[in-house]
């Protein structure tokens, strides 16, 4: 075992030699020494590795020499590295934090390295693990902190070291700034508490978060393998029936695109972190993409469905979906974040996906519906769906039916009777139509949220009603391949 002795030695030649001979004679191995004459003429920190029995003898002999001035049995050293901008005064706030917590520095070293950063290596003497926990958390909000060497079994401190190290790993995977890293830290801490209460393994959860982040990052650029297909509508009476393009990314929602003359209609639009990849694909499909008018229909407000909204001219959705974004604009929790088990995953998703709150000036709630004008509404279960209204685009009526929030508040079906097509969002997803990559990715969210639906009973009933009512329609799910009409 390792133990740090805080020694009080005379300022004369041979003092440390005498101590080192005592330690080696009794079976101890000195693994770290720190002494700074400018700070303290007499105090020297000596970390020794030895058996329990040997430590008792070493302490006894050092006491005989009057070399020990404090009881050190419960004191340990944590070695940390701080990454600070190489500017005058950047270390001062950190030293103020150390002073605030009355933490002794047993070792400090720094040297410029030709970059815009300096790395400060410090040894912190631990006497109160609760205070050190709070100290590390406060420092981590100011700069990147790494724990190099620590050997403490206190659960409180173990947890702090674990999630600080995890946040640093996420920083590197996602290239996060300090504010984003702080958000990951807070979320990680929330998850640890949540899982502890549920008696679930934090290690497994953090492994899933790590996999989530790596999956999203690894699919960017040339690795963004999006399945692209087109669907032709069989409309003998129409002179120029529309063509629908279906984009199925490895993760994030499907994106459905119609072209009506010089205007494009989108239904959902995936993760915002794939904006450049999606626009490259869309530019290849539609050569005049950048100058075309673009309208978006949104099935619900989850982060993985709204990635391109700010690039469209108008976006239509339910009133509750609009309110979801309005809450975010006010700095409040959106509807899904108000669900305790879902909140940490939502916060992480926003960071990982580079989420941007949609511009409310481009968002329009659909609230113009009279139920007697919809033949579809007559078929749907009134306990599960409400008719919200119609948007007319490209000579076609698209009807919006809001669900009762089984998946999430504000969810809706979007139906075009003439085209015999229904967009279900995540009220129905075609699990059987997942690609291998989609299967791998879609294991993660249910575990991290302990289920993707807010109310699984209502979600199940809504799903069954959709399959029953639209059995002769082409079903366009939020994820997975199309389910073509019977």
HELIX and SHEET records of a PDB file:
HELIX    1   1 UNK A   15  UNK A   25  1                                  11    
HELIX    2   2 UNK A   52  UNK A   64  1                                  13    
HELIX    3   3 UNK A   92  UNK A  100  1                                   9    
HELIX    4   4 UNK A  129  UNK A  140  1                                  12    
HELIX    5   5 UNK A  155  UNK A  174  1                                  20    
HELIX    6   6 UNK A  178  UNK A  197  1                                  20    
HELIX    7   7 UNK A  202  UNK A  218  1                                  17    
HELIX    8   8 UNK A  221  UNK A  223  5                                   3    
HELIX    9   9 UNK A  272  UNK A  274  5                                   3    
HELIX   10  10 UNK A  275  UNK A  285  1                                  11    
HELIX   11  11 UNK A  289  UNK A  291  5                                   3    
HELIX   12  12 UNK A  303  UNK A  305  5                                   3    
HELIX   13  13 UNK A  309  UNK A  311  5                                   3    
HELIX   14  14 UNK A  319  UNK A  329  1                                  11    
HELIX   15  15 UNK A  340  UNK A  352  1                                  13    
HELIX   16  16 UNK A  360  UNK A  362  5                                   3    
HELIX   17  17 UNK A  371  UNK A  373  5                                   3    
HELIX   18  18 UNK A  375  UNK A  379  1                                   5    
HELIX   19  19 UNK A  431  UNK A  433  5                                   3    
HELIX   20  20 UNK A  436  UNK A  441  1                                   6    
HELIX   21  21 UNK A  444  UNK A  449  1                                   6    
HELIX   22  22 UNK A  456  UNK A  469  1                                  14    
SHEET    1   A 3 UNK A   2  UNK A   8  0                                        
SHEET    2   A 3 UNK A  43  UNK A  49 -1                                        
SHEET    3   A 3 UNK A  29  UNK A  34 -1                                        
SHEET    1   B 4 UNK A 105  UNK A 109  0                                        
SHEET    2   B 4 UNK A 117  UNK A 126 -1                                        
SHEET    3   B 4 UNK A  76  UNK A  85 -1                                        
SHEET    4   B 4 UNK A 144  UNK A 149 -1                                        
SHEET    1   C 7 UNK A 227  UNK A 232  0                                        
SHEET    2   C 7 UNK A 243  UNK A 248 -1                                        
SHEET    3   C 7 UNK A 255  UNK A 260 -1                                        
SHEET    4   C 7 UNK A 263  UNK A 267 -1                                        
SHEET    5   C 7 UNK A 293  UNK A 297  1                                        
SHEET    6   C 7 UNK A 314  UNK A 317  1                                        
SHEET    7   C 7 UNK A 363  UNK A 365  1                                        
SHEET    1   D 5 UNK A 385  UNK A 393  0                                        
SHEET    2   D 5 UNK A 396  UNK A 403 -1                                        
SHEET    3   D 5 UNK A 412  UNK A 416 -1                                        
SHEET    4   D 5 UNK A 421  UNK A 425 -1                                        
SHEET    5   D 5 UNK A 474  UNK A 477  1                                        
END                                                                             
